[in-house]
Amino acid sequence: MIERPDSAYSILVEMDTLTISESQKERRALMLAYISTVFSAPINLSCTDLNRAITAFDGDGSTDEVKSLIIKYEIAKNQGNPVSCLELLKDAEFLASQLDDKLDLAFIYLYLSKVYTNGFNGTVSEHYANKSLKLFKELRHRKQSIDARMAIVGALIVKTDYKLALDSMLLLKDDVIAYSTESYKLYFLDQLARSLDVNGRSQEAIDIWNRISKDNSPNSNTLAHWARACIHTNSLDSAELLINKAIALPHNYSDEYLCRNVEYDILEKMERKQELGRIDSLRSIALNNTMSERHLEESSLALNIKYDSATRQAWLEASEARNRTYIALLIALLTVIAGVATYILMKKRNRLLRLEHENDILRIDMLQDNLFKSDSRNNDMSSRISELFKTRFNLIDGLAATYFECKDTIQEQKRIYSEVKNALSNFGTKEAIDDLTGIVNGYKKNLMAHFITDFPKMSPSQYKIALYLFCGFSLPAISIFTDTEIRNLYVYKSRLKSAISKSDTSRKTEYLQYFE
């Protein structure tokens, strides 16, 4: 908006007001009116939009209220009400200061400078113009900085420091020519010409007016100053033509007084004394009207007392009360949030504790079940060991009884050989293999089951040889159990050992210790 007000205005104008909310309509109207005020853009707002801009943000204590006050100031200025102008700008200044709204504050200082210039208080006007310039420079707004520098020039003229005013304008000239609009350049050159005339450089001033009047018609005030410059160069005929043209144009009381003064000086220089009385009478009437306006402007400057400690203290107290309310609401909201969060956390914690309790019960049940199963396995293993134990003693008992019966007989060796052969052949039966597998898995941590899992592609005979080795039987014993020649068993054992060594199983070392 600051860099390209025309684009900002176009965007706002092109908005579809049928699809936006009332609050958006209020803000749109505010921004349109604000652009019209601070950039002097020719924007005609409807009564509804103008009412939105000046009423919708009253009392909300925001930067939007500051902008609304600036718009109200512009309306009061157009209505010729300097008292309201100063009241509104002072309110806007105070609120913008509290909000640290630097951009709006810079414009407010600029407008205050102009109000005090119109009230003929150059010192205060210069003070506000300098504050405005400082903020615009800080915000890096070149065009607005030029406006503030021109406000300083206006303050210097009110203080009748014409030399410094001219020096300031000459320093400013290059920036105005480079960065300002055509209309502003014309305004600046007009003011420069007036300063040149006041500082005794009237011919330079006349040259400037001649140049800028070729494409633009000067107003009554400019023509009067131009005529005065012609008096200073003794071009009285030109001066009379200019002042007559100025009087014929529409103008206010101040311009009327200026024109009559210049006309009086021209007639006096021409020695047309018979006409001086009439002009002096008209000049006195214009002076009275002008003094009434000036008195109103000057009296408005006395209203500053309204904005001293009492009013500002009341505003601060209201602001503090509003802040206390916000803090109380925030604390209440945080308390509610904390309460809800505590309730949720406690509920979640209780749920987790309940789940942990249920998991503990499940673990206890599993432990009990595992203990029961372990008991069953131990009983089964004890039973198998007992049977194996009894088998060994029954074998010895049977052999001893046979030996006793056949002792010193022809059948002694034949009967004993037959009994031993039958007993040993039983170790190769399926029942014996199953018993040995159960014993190996029970006492050696499922060694046989893991071996089958790790080497699923081996043959049943290879599993059987591995089982016998895991049980600790020698190759001669295995030869008898399997009815296999021992030299072949050495080959089978070597192949098994090689297969285990080449595998990636984590139990490789455990298996190989039975193949040493």
C-alpha positions as CSV (number, residue, x, y, z in Angstrom):
1,M,0.0,0.0,0.0
2,I,2.8,2.4,0.8
3,E,5.0,1.6,-2.2
4,R,2.1,1.1,-4.8
5,P,-1.1,2.7,-3.5
6,D,-2.7,2.6,-6.9
7,S,-2.3,-1.2,-7.1
8,A,-3.7,-1.6,-3.5
9,Y,-6.6,0.6,-4.4
10,S,-7.3,-1.5,-7.6
11,I,-7.3,-4.7,-5.6
12,L,-9.7,-3.3,-3.0
13,V,-12.1,-1.9,-5.6
14,E,-12.2,-5.2,-7.6
15,M,-13.2,-7.2,-4.6
16,D,-16.6,-9.0,-4.8
17,T,-18.4,-7.5,-1.9
18,L,-21.3,-10.0,-2.3
19,T,-19.1,-12.9,-1.1
20,I,-17.3,-11.4,1.8
21,S,-18.4,-11.1,5.4
22,E,-19.5,-7.9,7.1
23,S,-16.2,-7.6,9.0
24,Q,-14.3,-7.9,5.7
25,K,-16.5,-5.2,4.2
26,E,-15.7,-3.0,7.2
27,R,-12.0,-3.5,6.7
28,R,-12.2,-3.0,3.0
29,A,-14.0,0.3,3.5
30,L,-11.4,1.4,6.1
31,M,-8.5,0.7,3.8
32,L,-10.1,2.5,0.9
33,A,-10.7,5.6,3.0
34,Y,-7.2,5.3,4.5
35,I,-5.6,5.3,1.0
36,S,-7.8,8.3,0.1
37,T,-6.5,10.2,3.1
38,V,-2.8,9.4,3.3
39,F,-2.2,9.5,-0.5
40,S,-4.9,12.0,-1.5
41,A,-6.3,9.5,-3.9
42,P,-9.6,10.5,-5.6
43,I,-11.7,7.8,-4.1
44,N,-15.5,8.3,-3.7
45,L,-16.9,6.1,-1.0
46,S,-20.6,5.4,-0.6
47,C,-22.3,6.6,2.6
48,T,-22.4,3.0,3.9
49,D,-18.7,2.4,3.3
50,L,-17.7,5.7,4.8
51,N,-19.9,5.0,7.9
52,R,-18.2,1.6,8.2
53,A,-14.7,3.2,8.0
54,I,-15.4,5.7,10.8
55,T,-17.6,3.7,13.2
56,A,-16.8,0.0,12.9
57,F,-13.5,0.2,14.8
58,D,-14.3,2.7,17.6
59,G,-13.0,1.6,20.9
60,D,-11.2,-1.6,19.8
61,G,-7.8,-0.2,20.7
62,S,-6.1,-1.5,17.6
63,T,-4.2,-0.1,14.6
64,D,-7.5,-0.1,12.7
65,E,-8.9,2.4,15.2
66,V,-5.9,4.6,14.6
67,K,-6.6,4.5,10.9
68,S,-10.2,5.3,11.5
69,L,-9.2,8.3,13.6
70,I,-7.0,9.6,10.8
71,I,-9.9,9.3,8.4
72,K,-12.2,11.2,10.8
73,Y,-9.4,13.9,10.9
74,E,-9.6,14.2,7.1
75,I,-13.4,14.6,7.2
76,A,-13.1,17.3,9.9
77,K,-10.4,19.1,7.9
78,N,-12.7,19.1,4.8
79,Q,-15.5,20.5,6.9
80,G,-13.3,23.4,8.1
81,N,-13.3,22.2,11.8
82,P,-9.7,22.7,13.1
83,V,-10.8,22.0,16.7
84,S,-12.0,18.5,15.8
85,C,-8.9,18.0,13.6
86,L,-6.6,18.5,16.6
87,E,-8.7,16.4,18.9
88,L,-8.8,13.5,16.5
89,L,-5.1,13.7,15.7
90,K,-4.2,13.8,19.4
91,D,-6.3,10.8,20.1
92,A,-4.7,9.0,17.2
93,E,-1.2,10.0,18.3
94,F,-1.7,8.7,21.8
95,L,-3.2,5.3,20.7
96,A,-0.6,4.8,18.0
97,S,2.2,5.5,20.6
98,Q,0.7,2.9,22.9
99,L,0.6,0.3,20.1
100,D,4.0,1.3,18.7
101,D,2.3,1.8,15.3
102,K,5.2,3.6,13.6
103,L,3.7,4.1,10.1
104,D,0.4,5.6,11.3
105,L,2.3,7.6,13.9
106,A,4.5,9.1,11.1
107,F,1.5,10.3,9.2
108,I,-0.1,11.6,12.4
109,Y,3.0,13.7,13.1
110,L,2.9,15.0,9.5
111,Y,-0.7,16.1,9.8
112,L,-0.1,17.6,13.2
113,S,2.7,19.6,11.7
114,K,0.3,21.0,9.1
115,V,-2.3,21.8,11.7
116,Y,0.2,23.8,13.7
117,T,1.4,25.5,10.5
118,N,-2.1,26.6,9.8
119,G,-2.3,27.8,13.4
120,F,0.8,29.9,12.9
121,N,2.8,28.0,15.5
122,G,6.0,27.3,13.5
123,T,8.0,25.9,16.4
124,V,5.6,23.1,17.3
125,S,5.0,22.5,13.6
126,E,8.7,22.0,13.0
127,H,8.9,19.7,16.0
128,Y,6.2,17.3,14.6
129,A,7.6,17.5,11.1
130,N,11.0,16.4,12.3
131,K,9.5,13.5,14.3
132,S,7.6,12.5,11.1
133,L,10.7,12.6,9.0
134,K,12.6,10.5,11.5
135,L,10.0,7.7,11.3
136,F,9.6,7.8,7.6
137,K,13.4,7.5,7.2
138,E,13.4,4.6,9.6
139,L,10.7,2.9,7.6
140,R,12.6,3.8,4.3
141,H,9.6,5.5,2.7
142,R,11.3,8.0,0.3
143,K,8.2,9.9,-1.0
144,Q,6.7,10.3,2.5
145,S,10.1,11.6,3.7
146,I,9.9,14.3,1.0
147,D,6.5,15.3,2.4
148,A,7.9,15.5,5.9
149,R,10.8,17.7,4.7
150,M,8.4,20.0,2.9
151,A,6.4,20.2,6.2
152,I,9.7,21.4,7.9
153,V,10.0,24.1,5.2
154,G,6.4,25.2,5.9
155,A,7.2,25.5,9.6
156,L,10.4,27.5,8.8
157,I,8.3,29.9,6.7
158,V,5.8,30.3,9.6
159,K,8.8,31.1,11.8
160,T,9.8,33.7,9.1
161,D,13.2,31.9,8.7
162,Y,13.0,32.4,4.9
163,K,16.7,31.9,4.3
164,L,16.8,28.5,6.0
165,A,13.6,27.5,4.3
166,L,15.0,28.3,0.9
167,D,18.2,26.4,1.6
168,S,16.1,23.4,2.7
169,M,14.1,23.5,-0.5
170,L,17.2,23.7,-2.7
171,L,18.6,20.6,-1.0
172,L,15.3,18.9,-1.5
173,K,14.9,19.8,-5.2
174,D,16.8,16.9,-6.7
175,D,14.9,14.3,-4.7
176,V,11.5,15.8,-5.6
177,I,12.4,15.9,-9.3
178,A,13.6,12.3,-9.2
179,Y,11.0,10.6,-7.1
180,S,7.8,12.7,-7.0
181,T,4.7,12.8,-9.2
182,E,4.1,15.5,-11.7
183,S,1.5,17.3,-9.6
184,Y,3.8,17.3,-6.6
185,K,6.7,18.6,-8.7
186,L,4.5,21.6,-9.7
187,Y,3.5,22.2,-6.1
188,F,7.1,22.1,-5.0
189,L,8.3,24.4,-7.8
190,D,5.5,26.9,-6.8
191,Q,6.7,26.9,-3.2
192,L,10.4,27.2,-4.3
193,A,9.5,30.2,-6.4
194,R,7.8,31.9,-3.4
195,S,10.9,31.3,-1.3
196,L,13.2,32.7,-4.0
197,D,11.0,35.8,-4.2
198,V,11.0,36.3,-0.4
199,N,14.8,36.0,-0.4
200,G,15.3,38.7,-3.1
201,R,15.6,36.4,-6.1
202,S,12.4,37.5,-7.7
203,Q,13.4,37.1,-11.4
204,E,14.3,33.4,-10.7
205,A,10.9,33.0,-9.1
206,I,9.1,34.6,-12.1
207,D,11.0,32.3,-14.5
208,I,9.8,29.2,-12.6
209,W,6.2,30.4,-12.6
210,N,6.4,31.1,-16.3
211,R,7.7,27.6,-16.9
212,I,5.1,25.7,-14.8
213,S,2.1,27.8,-16.0
214,K,2.5,26.7,-19.6
215,D,0.7,23.5,-19.1
216,N,-1.2,24.2,-15.9
217,S,-3.4,27.0,-14.8
218,P,-2.2,28.5,-11.5
219,N,-4.7,29.2,-8.7
220,S,-5.5,32.5,-7.1
221,N,-2.9,32.2,-4.3
222,T,-0.1,31.4,-6.8
223,L,-1.1,34.3,-9.1
224,A,-1.0,36.7,-6.1
225,H,2.6,35.6,-5.2
226,W,3.6,35.8,-8.8
227,A,2.2,39.4,-9.0
228,R,4.2,40.3,-5.9
229,A,7.4,39.1,-7.5
230,C,6.6,41.3,-10.6
231,I,6.3,44.3,-8.2
232,H,9.8,43.5,-6.9
233,T,11.1,43.5,-10.5
234,N,9.1,46.7,-11.3
235,S,7.0,44.8,-13.9
236,L,3.9,46.6,-12.8
237,D,1.7,46.0,-15.8
238,S,2.4,42.3,-15.6
239,A,1.7,42.4,-11.9
240,E,-1.7,44.1,-12.5
241,L,-2.8,41.6,-15.1
242,L,-1.9,38.7,-12.7
243,I,-3.6,40.2,-9.7
244,N,-6.8,40.9,-11.6
245,K,-6.8,37.3,-12.9
246,A,-6.3,36.1,-9.3
247,I,-9.2,38.2,-7.9
248,A,-11.5,36.8,-10.6
249,L,-10.8,33.2,-9.6
250,P,-12.6,31.5,-6.7
251,H,-10.6,31.9,-3.4
252,N,-11.0,32.0,0.4
253,Y,-10.7,34.8,2.9
254,S,-7.0,34.4,3.3
255,D,-6.4,34.6,-0.4
256,E,-8.7,37.6,-0.6
257,Y,-6.6,39.4,1.9
258,L,-3.4,38.4,0.1
259,C,-4.8,39.6,-3.3
260,R,-6.0,43.0,-1.9
261,N,-2.6,43.6,-0.3
262,V,-0.8,42.9,-3.5
263,E,-3.3,45.0,-5.5
264,Y,-2.9,47.9,-3.0
265,D,0.9,47.7,-3.5
266,I,0.6,47.7,-7.3
267,L,-1.7,50.7,-7.3
268,E,0.5,52.5,-4.8
269,K,3.5,51.9,-7.0
270,M,1.5,53.2,-10.1
271,E,0.5,56.2,-8.0
272,R,-3.2,55.6,-8.6
273,K,-4.0,57.0,-5.3
274,Q,-7.8,57.6,-6.0
275,E,-8.3,53.8,-6.0
276,L,-6.4,53.1,-2.8
277,G,-9.3,53.9,-0.5
278,R,-11.6,51.3,-2.1
279,I,-8.9,48.6,-2.1
280,D,-8.0,49.4,1.6
281,S,-11.7,49.0,2.5
282,L,-11.8,45.6,0.8
283,R,-8.5,44.7,2.5
284,S,-9.9,45.5,5.9
285,I,-12.9,43.3,5.4
286,A,-10.7,40.4,4.2
287,L,-8.5,40.9,7.2
288,N,-11.3,40.7,9.7
289,N,-12.5,37.5,8.1
290,T,-9.0,36.1,8.0
291,M,-8.4,37.0,11.6
292,S,-11.6,35.1,12.6
293,E,-10.3,32.0,10.8
294,R,-6.8,32.5,12.4
295,H,-8.3,32.9,15.8
296,L,-10.2,29.7,15.4
297,E,-7.0,27.9,14.3
298,E,-5.0,29.4,17.2
299,S,-7.7,28.6,19.8
300,S,-7.7,25.0,18.6
301,L,-4.0,24.7,19.6
302,A,-5.0,25.4,23.2
303,L,-6.9,22.1,23.4
304,N,-3.7,20.2,24.2
305,I,-4.6,20.5,27.9
306,K,-7.4,18.1,27.3
307,Y,-4.8,15.3,26.6
308,D,-2.8,15.8,29.7
309,S,-2.6,13.4,32.7
310,A,-6.3,12.9,33.5
311,T,-7.4,11.8,30.1
312,R,-4.4,9.7,29.4
313,Q,-4.5,8.1,32.8
314,A,-8.1,7.2,32.2
315,W,-7.2,5.6,28.9
316,L,-4.3,3.7,30.6
317,E,-6.6,2.5,33.4
318,A,-9.1,1.2,30.8
319,S,-6.3,-0.5,28.9
320,E,-4.9,-2.1,32.1
321,A,-8.4,-3.3,33.1
322,R,-8.8,-4.8,29.6
323,N,-5.4,-6.4,30.0
324,R,-6.3,-7.8,33.4
325,T,-9.4,-9.2,32.0
326,Y,-7.5,-10.9,29.2
327,I,-5.0,-12.3,31.7
328,A,-7.8,-13.6,33.9
329,L,-9.4,-15.3,30.9
330,L,-6.1,-16.7,29.9
331,I,-5.4,-18.1,33.4
332,A,-8.9,-19.6,33.5
333,L,-8.4,-21.1,30.1
334,L,-5.0,-22.5,31.1
335,T,-6.5,-23.9,34.3
336,V,-9.2,-25.7,32.4
337,I,-6.7,-27.0,29.9
338,A,-4.4,-28.2,32.7
339,G,-7.4,-29.9,34.4
340,V,-8.5,-31.6,31.3
341,A,-4.9,-32.7,30.6
342,T,-4.5,-34.0,34.1
343,Y,-7.8,-35.9,33.8
344,I,-6.7,-37.4,30.5
345,L,-3.2,-38.3,31.9
346,M,-4.7,-39.9,35.0
347,K,-7.2,-41.8,32.9
348,K,-4.4,-43.0,30.6
349,R,-2.2,-43.8,33.6
350,N,-4.9,-45.9,35.2
351,R,-5.5,-47.7,31.9
352,L,-1.8,-48.4,31.6
353,L,-1.6,-49.7,35.2
354,R,-4.6,-51.9,34.5
355,L,-3.0,-53.2,31.4
356,E,0.3,-53.8,33.3
357,H,-1.7,-55.7,36.0
358,E,-3.4,-57.8,33.4
359,N,0.0,-58.5,31.7
360,D,1.4,-59.5,35.1
361,I,-1.5,-61.9,35.6
362,L,-0.9,-63.3,32.2
363,R,2.8,-63.7,32.8
364,I,2.1,-65.5,36.1
365,D,-0.4,-67.8,34.3
366,M,2.2,-68.5,31.7
367,L,4.9,-69.2,34.3
368,Q,2.5,-71.5,36.1
369,D,1.7,-73.2,32.8
370,N,5.4,-73.5,31.9
371,L,6.1,-74.9,35.3
372,F,3.3,-77.4,34.9
373,K,4.6,-78.4,31.4
374,S,8.2,-78.5,32.7
375,D,7.0,-80.8,35.5
376,S,5.3,-83.0,33.0
377,R,8.5,-83.1,30.9
378,N,10.6,-83.8,33.9
379,N,8.3,-86.6,35.0
380,D,8.3,-88.0,31.5
381,M,12.1,-87.8,31.3
382,S,12.4,-89.4,34.7
383,S,10.2,-92.1,33.5
384,R,12.3,-92.7,30.4
385,I,15.5,-92.6,32.4
386,S,14.0,-95.1,34.8
387,E,13.0,-97.4,32.0
388,L,16.5,-97.0,30.5
389,F,18.0,-97.7,33.9
390,K,15.8,-100.8,34.4
391,T,16.6,-101.9,30.8
392,R,20.4,-101.9,31.6
393,F,19.9,-103.9,34.8
394,N,17.4,-106.3,33.2
395,L,19.9,-106.8,30.4
396,I,22.7,-107.7,32.9
397,D,20.3,-109.8,35.0
398,G,19.1,-111.7,31.9
399,L,22.7,-112.3,30.7
400,A,23.7,-113.4,34.2
401,A,20.7,-115.9,34.4
402,T,21.5,-117.3,31.0
403,Y,25.2,-117.7,31.9
404,F,24.2,-119.4,35.1
405,E,21.9,-121.9,33.3
406,C,24.4,-122.7,30.6
407,K,27.5,-122.7,32.6
408,D,29.8,-125.6,31.9
409,T,27.4,-126.8,29.1
410,I,27.8,-127.1,25.3
411,Q,25.2,-124.4,24.8
412,E,27.0,-121.8,27.0
413,Q,28.6,-119.7,24.4
414,K,25.8,-120.0,21.8
415,R,23.1,-118.9,24.3
416,I,25.1,-116.0,25.6
417,Y,26.0,-114.8,22.1
418,S,22.3,-115.0,21.0
419,E,21.1,-113.0,24.1
420,V,23.7,-110.2,23.6
421,K,23.0,-110.0,19.9
422,N,19.2,-109.7,20.5
423,A,19.8,-107.0,23.2
424,L,22.1,-104.9,21.0
425,S,19.8,-105.2,17.9
426,N,17.0,-103.6,19.9
427,F,18.9,-100.3,19.9
428,G,18.2,-100.0,16.1
429,T,14.5,-100.2,16.4
430,K,12.1,-97.3,15.9
431,E,11.0,-97.3,19.5
432,A,14.6,-97.1,20.7
433,I,15.4,-94.3,18.3
434,D,12.4,-92.3,19.5
435,D,13.5,-92.9,23.1
436,L,17.0,-91.8,22.4
437,T,15.7,-88.7,20.5
438,G,13.6,-87.7,23.5
439,I,16.5,-88.1,25.9
440,V,18.9,-86.1,23.7
441,N,16.3,-83.2,23.3
442,G,15.4,-83.3,27.0
443,Y,18.9,-83.3,28.5
444,K,20.8,-81.5,25.8
445,K,18.4,-78.5,25.1
446,N,16.6,-79.9,22.0
447,L,19.9,-80.7,20.3
448,M,18.4,-83.3,17.9
449,A,15.4,-81.0,17.0
450,H,17.8,-78.1,16.3
451,F,20.0,-80.3,14.1
452,I,17.0,-81.5,12.0
453,T,15.9,-77.8,11.6
454,D,19.4,-76.6,10.7
455,F,20.0,-79.5,8.2
456,P,16.6,-80.3,6.7
457,K,17.9,-82.0,3.6
458,M,19.9,-84.9,5.3
459,S,18.8,-88.5,4.9
460,P,17.2,-90.6,7.8
461,S,20.4,-92.7,8.1
462,Q,22.5,-89.5,8.6
463,Y,20.1,-88.3,11.3
464,K,20.4,-91.7,13.0
465,I,24.2,-91.7,13.0
466,A,24.2,-88.1,14.4
467,L,21.7,-89.2,17.1
468,Y,24.0,-92.1,18.2
469,L,27.0,-89.7,18.3
470,F,25.0,-87.2,20.3
471,C,24.2,-90.0,22.8
472,G,27.9,-90.7,23.1
473,F,28.0,-94.2,21.4
474,S,31.3,-95.2,19.7
475,L,31.6,-96.2,16.1
476,P,31.9,-99.9,16.8
477,A,28.7,-99.8,18.9
478,I,27.0,-97.8,16.1
479,S,28.2,-100.4,13.6
480,I,26.5,-103.2,15.5
481,F,23.3,-101.1,16.0
482,T,23.0,-100.3,12.3
483,D,24.6,-103.4,10.9
484,T,27.0,-101.3,9.0
485,E,30.7,-101.9,8.4
486,I,32.8,-99.6,10.5
487,R,34.9,-98.3,7.6
488,N,31.7,-97.0,6.0
489,L,30.8,-95.3,9.3
490,Y,34.1,-93.4,9.3
491,V,33.2,-92.1,5.8
492,Y,29.6,-91.1,6.9
493,K,31.0,-89.4,10.0
494,S,33.6,-87.4,8.0
495,R,30.9,-86.3,5.5
496,L,28.6,-85.1,8.4
497,K,31.4,-83.2,10.0
498,S,32.3,-81.5,6.7
499,A,28.7,-80.5,6.1
500,I,28.4,-79.0,9.6
501,S,31.7,-77.2,9.2
502,K,30.6,-75.5,5.9
503,S,27.2,-74.5,7.2
504,D,26.3,-71.0,8.6
505,T,24.4,-72.3,11.6
506,S,25.1,-70.6,15.0
507,R,25.2,-74.1,16.7
508,K,28.1,-75.3,14.5
509,T,30.6,-75.5,17.4
510,E,28.1,-77.3,19.6
511,Y,27.5,-80.0,16.9
512,L,31.2,-80.5,16.0
513,Q,32.2,-81.4,19.6
514,Y,30.4,-84.7,19.1
515,F,32.4,-85.5,16.0
516,E,35.9,-85.2,17.5
